[in-house]
């Protein structure tokens, strides 16, 4: 039997050790991870914070602050990001999910849950942590949306539009919309385009009915356009997002005033124009390691087959090649006038490479005249505001999803530095690169 004195000392020692560890426990640090030492661009319009910290708990941003003014709570998990750059996750305001597989195959393998998950993870590996998919996704995309969280899937967040509506008359709208809403879409998408004179364009009466009916269901409407006249008309009719730049004439003050008055954004999709003609010959990016790291060699070879190259020749290719400089000037005219430009690419259909095309788009936006910070704003805060996801994404602010990139190089010096992705986080979970 132990000596009573010994037992008393043992009890006191145990109590002392317990009290010591309890005193070291900090409730502020519970479940907290702090990314420290980086330059942080929050996307809010504020100047970047040097030597900063980003606090994350339960998949949400807790706080962003300078380490010169405050230190992380004692006991928090710390991830060193010294001499790195942290920015919000990038947003593609106009993409498409599971329309093609491996950017070439539109067969049954494209419309699959596996392909939806693959493409969302592909976007994420390129730093695109949110995609607004504007049409023609298979039912599998809705199933993934409703059953797999982005954190579980380590993939980009997304919104869906479902089948692109194409009513021939106002009377056709109700039945098409009824069928669509059974899937609980996030957006409605229509096209107002005669496809260079080869198809009948949706009438103003019909698209006004679509827009009014969708709004009654609290659904925003994105409208594909080509011409200046159609851009004006759909904005006047209540469109929430103009998809694609105007490509037949210079934008004018009438369109600018309409867009500003109605707070309507535009997704330029410059790479969409590129995709219509670039494969007539071997594109320069077929030798880009940033492209090749995600694209199988057989896909590159497939797009260089003579019969495939011939597909990218002809009147349509000529029109969009010639229209691209005008589309770029129109984007800049709208931007300079204060219209919000939401970075969007139309990536996802065949030969429009998800992830890579977003980087190409942003580099083209910079080459057209936007500063790196303006491009970043377009791909974060403005893209979030224009697509209605600003409450959860687009900036690094308390309460928002912890979707962010850690970069090795400064994207405010050159948009091409966005290629220096070291880590991607969705809801505080690291994406598998």
Secondary structure, 3 states (H helix, E strand, C coil): CCCHHHHHHHHHHHHHHHHHHHHHCCHHHCCEEEEEEEEEECCCCCCCEEEEEEEEECCEEEEEEECCCCCCCCCCEEEECCCCEEEECEEEEEECCCCCECCCECCCCCCCHHHHHHHHHHHHHCCEEEEEECCCCCHHHHHHHHHCCHHHHCCCEEEECCCCECCCCHHHHHHHHHHHHCCCCCEEEEECCCCCCCCCCCCHHHHHHHHHHHHHCCCEEEEECCCHHHHHHHHHCCCCEEECCCCCCCCCHHHHHHHHHCCCEEECCHHHHHHCCHHHCCCHHHHCHHHHCCCCHHHHHHCCCHHHHHHCCCHHHHHHHHHHHHHHHHHHHHHHHCCCECCCCCECCCCCCCCHHHHHHHHHHHHHCCCHHHHHHHCCHHHHHHHCCCCCCCCCCCCCECCEEEECCCCCCCHHHHHCEEEEEECCEECCC
